[in-house]
Amino acid sequence: MGNDAGLAGRCTFRKRERLRERPDIDRAFEKGTRFSVKGMRLHVVPNGTAAVRALFVPVRKYGNAVLRNRARRLVSEAYRRTKSLVAPGRDLVFVLFPGTDSFEARSGQVERVLRLAGVMPGGACELSYRRS
């Protein structure tokens, strides 16, 4: 059971992996480097620890709460599946824009923006989304 618990822990998105403190969020927006792909922008800032923390923020004009929460859940799940490939020591803020809210589309956006930012290796996770 000890080994199973360790493996299961890697596939989750725990509370300590979330960017939650207001000063840290403000620092990511003010001092972070921005990278954009269609439908998403990523702010990356070093956090001085070995952890990677993430936050998912839809823009205000996204739509009603149901649409914003769905987009946040989709991107959170896409990130959860690729987070083991992300280089440690960074805070990541994903800003979500309205668009296609399918898991395949959002997963592709997450992978592209992480590669563009240089926090994920270039060909490591090619199978998690379809190319058109």
N, C-alpha and C positions, 0 to 999 in steps of 0.2 A: 504494500500500500504506500510506503514511503516514496518509491520511485514514481508511481502513478500520480501522486499529489504534486511532485516536482514538475512533471511534464504538463499537467493540467494548468499549473500556475503560469506557464509561459504563454499560454493561448488566451489569457484573460486580459482585460483592460481594467486594472485596479485603481482604486481611489488615489493612491499615492503616485500614479502615473498621469494624473490629471493636473493641469495647471489651474490652480484655484485661488491663489492669493492675488488681490488687486494690484499690489506694487509689481509683482512679477508679470502680470498681464499688461500693465501699462508699459513696463520696460520692453516687453516683446513688441508692442506696437510702435513705441517711440524709437528704439534703438535697433530693432531687428532688421535683418536684411529681407527684402521682399522678393518673392518669385511668383509668377502668375502663369496659369494655363486657363483655357476657356472654362469658365464656371467656378474657378477657385483661385484664391491667393493664399500664399503661405508666408508667414513671418517666422524667421529663424533667428534665435539669439542664444549664445552660449550661456549655460546656467552654472558652471563651476562645479558640477557634481558628475557622478557617473550615470545619473538617471536621465531618461528622456521623458519629458512631460508634454502633454498635448492638450489643446483646447479647440473646440469646434464652434464657430460663431457664424450663424446666418446673418446676412445683411437685413436691415430693418424692412426694406421693401420686398422681402421674400414672399410674403403672403401671410396667411393666417397661422396660428400656432400649430395646427396639425401639419401643415406643409413644412414649417421650419423644423419641427421635431423629427419628422420623417427624414428630412435631408441630414440632420445632425446624426441620427441613428445609422443611416446608410454610410456616411463618411467615417463615423466612428468604427463601424464594423470593417470597412475596407482598410482603415489604418491598423486596426487590431490584427488583421491577417498579415500585414507587412511589417509590423513594428519590430520584429526580431532582426530585420535587416538594416534598421536605422542606426546610424552611428551614435554612440552615447554622448552625453554631456550637453544636450541642447533642449531648449524650450521651443515648441512648435505651436503656432496658432494658425489654424485653417479657417479662412474667411470664405463662406459659401455664397455663391450667387445663384439666382434662379436659373433653371435650365432643366435638362433631362434628369429626372430623379429615378434612374434605374441603378441597381447595384453595379452592373457592368460598367456603366458610364462613370459613375462616381469612383469606382475602384481604379479605373484607368486614369482618371484625373489625379487621384492620390499618388499613384505610382509615378506618373509623369512629373508632377510638381516636386516630389521627393528626389527624383533623379536630377531634375533641373537645379535644385538647391544643393546637390552634391552630398546629401546626407544618406543616400541609399546607393549601393553599387549599381552600375549600368545594366547588366543583363541578368540579374539574379532572380527576378520573379516574373518572367515573361508569360507564364501560363495562367495568371489569375484574372486576366481580362482578354476579351476578343479584340483583335485588330480589324479595322474596316478596310 
